[in-house]
Amino acid sequence: VDVEVVDGLIVKFRVAVESHPL
């Protein structure tokens, strides 16, 4: 697994959490 791909998923996850906080 490429580190860049993982970083991209983490960024998307963080953006989703910030956009829709629990």
C-alpha positions as CSV (number, residue, x, y, z in Angstrom):
1,V,0.0,0.0,0.0
2,D,1.4,3.4,-1.0
3,V,1.9,5.9,1.8
4,E,0.5,8.6,-0.4
5,V,-2.8,6.7,-0.9
6,V,-3.1,6.2,2.8
7,D,-2.5,9.9,3.5
8,G,-5.1,10.7,0.9
9,L,-7.7,8.5,2.7
10,I,-6.9,10.0,6.0
11,V,-7.3,13.6,4.7
12,K,-10.7,12.6,3.2
13,F,-11.7,11.0,6.5
14,R,-10.7,14.1,8.5
15,V,-12.6,16.4,6.1
16,A,-15.7,14.2,6.4
17,V,-15.5,14.2,10.2
18,E,-15.0,18.0,10.3
19,S,-17.9,18.5,7.8
20,H,-20.2,16.1,9.8
21,P,-19.2,16.1,13.4
22,L,-20.8,13.4,15.6
